[in-house]
Amino acid sequence: MQSEVILQADKIGKYFYDPEKFRVLNDISFTVNQGEFVTLVGKSGSGKSTLLYILSTMDTEYDGTLSIHNQQITGMKQNSLAALRNEKIGFVFQFHYLLPEFSCLRNVMIPALRLGRYSRKEIEERAYEKLKMLGLEDQALKLSAKLSGGQQQRVAIARALINDPLIIMGDEPTGNLDSKNTGIVFDILQDLAHNYHQTIVAVTHDNDFAHRSDRTIEMQDGHIITTQKQF
Ligand SMILES: Nc1ncnc2c1ncn2[C@@H]1O[C@H](COP(=O)(O)OP(=O)(O)OP(=O)(O)O)[C@@H](O)[C@H]1O
């Protein structure tokens, strides 16, 4: 069965001024299919975060075109983009950005409350389901600040999943974790991709993490230099 294309970047380019104009991304083209777990790697300064920011629809100043699930994103108005982002993209960052005064359940509910598609009761049930999927059902009512770093990152993954996003974007999702928790978070992401067809694109500096993903896209000086399947 042919997988659907979830993300398509076509000749993405970007300039910064520092203070002279310089090209930070040049002619970046690739596609990501449903259920693929792709990592973006490359030396510091190669343009990974800049690219992820564009792919996440947060930066709209670039050349080329970006499509998500065959919908052209480039040129969309900011308010439509914000709605699309909340509904279709889940984010997992290096730092979990959970609200410490709220329970884990409440933290996970937030993007769904913002989306406004489900009743509060349904949202609560969905949030509980996602926490259960990540082995955190016993922690649901605890304050997020009371959890360990690894558990907090799993709550952040549950929050990223609450609206059943088309794609999860990770910006160093294990950058703040020890090796044991890195392994746990990697296994969760891989399970989501392989068993739930969740599409994932993550920037990482962790070679081991990258080598275990389905495909690495390596960047150098704003170009893609290799894109290789991992076996
Ligand atoms: N807002 C900005 N204004 C000017 N230059 C910038 C800006 N943001 C990033 N840069 C420059 O663009 C280049 C790419 O930066 P980027 O953060 O995308 O790299 P990266 O590969 O993610 O690096 P790291 O691995 O260190 O996070 C670098 O030379 C950086 O200094």
PDBQT file of the ligand as one rigid body, heavy atoms in Angstrom, charges set to zero:
ROOT
HETATM    1  N1  LIG A 301      17.215  35.268  13.769  1.00  0.00    +0.000 N 
HETATM    2  C1  LIG A 301      18.416  35.101  13.186  1.00  0.00    +0.000 A 
HETATM    3  N2  LIG A 301      19.071  36.159  12.638  1.00  0.00    +0.000 NA
HETATM    4  C2  LIG A 301      20.269  35.991  12.025  1.00  0.00    +0.000 A 
HETATM    5  N3  LIG A 301      20.888  34.790  11.923  1.00  0.00    +0.000 NA
HETATM    6  C3  LIG A 301      20.297  33.718  12.453  1.00  0.00    +0.000 A 
HETATM    7  C4  LIG A 301      19.034  33.814  13.116  1.00  0.00    +0.000 A 
HETATM    8  N4  LIG A 301      18.678  32.568  13.550  1.00  0.00    +0.000 NA
HETATM    9  C5  LIG A 301      19.690  31.737  13.177  1.00  0.00    +0.000 A 
HETATM   10  N5  LIG A 301      20.651  32.428  12.522  1.00  0.00    +0.000 N 
HETATM   11  C6  LIG A 301      21.862  31.845  11.916  1.00  0.00    +0.000 C 
HETATM   12  O1  LIG A 301      21.430  30.918  10.924  1.00  0.00    +0.000 OA
HETATM   13  C7  LIG A 301      22.286  29.778  10.899  1.00  0.00    +0.000 C 
HETATM   14  C8  LIG A 301      21.459  28.505  11.128  1.00  0.00    +0.000 C 
HETATM   15  O2  LIG A 301      20.955  28.533  12.468  1.00  0.00    +0.000 OA
HETATM   16  P1  LIG A 301      20.048  27.339  13.041  1.00  0.00    +0.000 P 
HETATM   17  O3  LIG A 301      19.683  27.718  14.437  1.00  0.00    +0.000 OA
HETATM   18  O4  LIG A 301      18.959  27.021  12.093  1.00  0.00    +0.000 OA
HETATM   19  O5  LIG A 301      21.106  26.141  13.042  1.00  0.00    +0.000 OA
HETATM   20  P2  LIG A 301      20.993  24.727  13.754  1.00  0.00    +0.000 P 
HETATM   21  O6  LIG A 301      21.513  23.729  12.783  1.00  0.00    +0.000 OA
HETATM   22  O7  LIG A 301      19.631  24.496  14.282  1.00  0.00    +0.000 OA
HETATM   23  O8  LIG A 301      22.021  24.903  14.944  1.00  0.00    +0.000 OA
HETATM   24  P3  LIG A 301      22.000  24.228  16.424  1.00  0.00    +0.000 P 
HETATM   25  O9  LIG A 301      22.266  22.777  16.172  1.00  0.00    +0.000 OA
HETATM   26  O10 LIG A 301      23.142  24.902  17.113  1.00  0.00    +0.000 OA
HETATM   27  O11 LIG A 301      20.680  24.497  17.047  1.00  0.00    +0.000 OA
HETATM   28  C9  LIG A 301      23.350  30.034  11.940  1.00  0.00    +0.000 C 
HETATM   29  O12 LIG A 301      24.463  30.625  11.276  1.00  0.00    +0.000 OA
HETATM   30  C10 LIG A 301      22.707  31.028  12.874  1.00  0.00    +0.000 C 
HETATM   31  O13 LIG A 301      23.675  31.825  13.499  1.00  0.00    +0.000 OA
ENDROOT
TORSDOF 0
